[in-house]
Amino acid sequence: MSKQAKLIAITGGIGSGKSVVSQILRKLGYQVYDSDTEARRLMDDSVAIKKEISNKINPSVINEDGSINRKALSNIVFNDSQKLGTLNHIVHSAVRNDLQLYVKRCNNTIVFVETAILYQSEIDRMVDEVWDITAPDDIRINRVINRNSLTAEEVKKRIKSQEFTPQKLHEQTKVIINDDKTAILPQIENLLANL
């Protein structure tokens, strides 16, 4: 990363609208590292990560062909906070290293990283600013039900699994309201103007 490059986190719980903000930023010409997508890629590509998942979570989540049975893995980790923590620990280090390489390859002076678990992944220690996307729980639940074909109960479990109150928020935290009433683009443009 060049000395002038700023790394900004786009964060918020499941269904808050992180992806919408990321899409807008991409259309505006910014580069956005999607930590969920990249974590999946790293998990699929790394034999070492798969072996660790098999050993520490459950061997049944690795298919005979070596691929990860994501549905089985989700069912285990979203019903067991300790195993979710184990999975996150396995993947976070690889994602942080990959993010550093990504930022170094970028030629923009501002780079974004989208992450649902900013503090748990310790990505908060890497960023200069945090954009926290917020939405009421009922709206978040309905968005995820419609997007992922999950039940309300499954969505509530995922929301609960992501709940985390850091001891201290990042000192440069800005809020974007995504409540289906407040326009998002002007909020983004305002934050960009103040960088």
Salt bridges, closest charged atoms under 4 A:
GLU38 OE1 - ARG41 NE 2.60
ASP44 OD1 - ARG70 NH2 2.56
GLU52 OE2 - LYS56 NZ 3.02
ASP98 OD2 - ARG41 NH2 2.74
GLU122 OE1 - ARG125 NH1 3.71
ASP137 OD1 - ARG140 NH1 3.15
ASP180 OD1 - ARG143 NH2 2.77
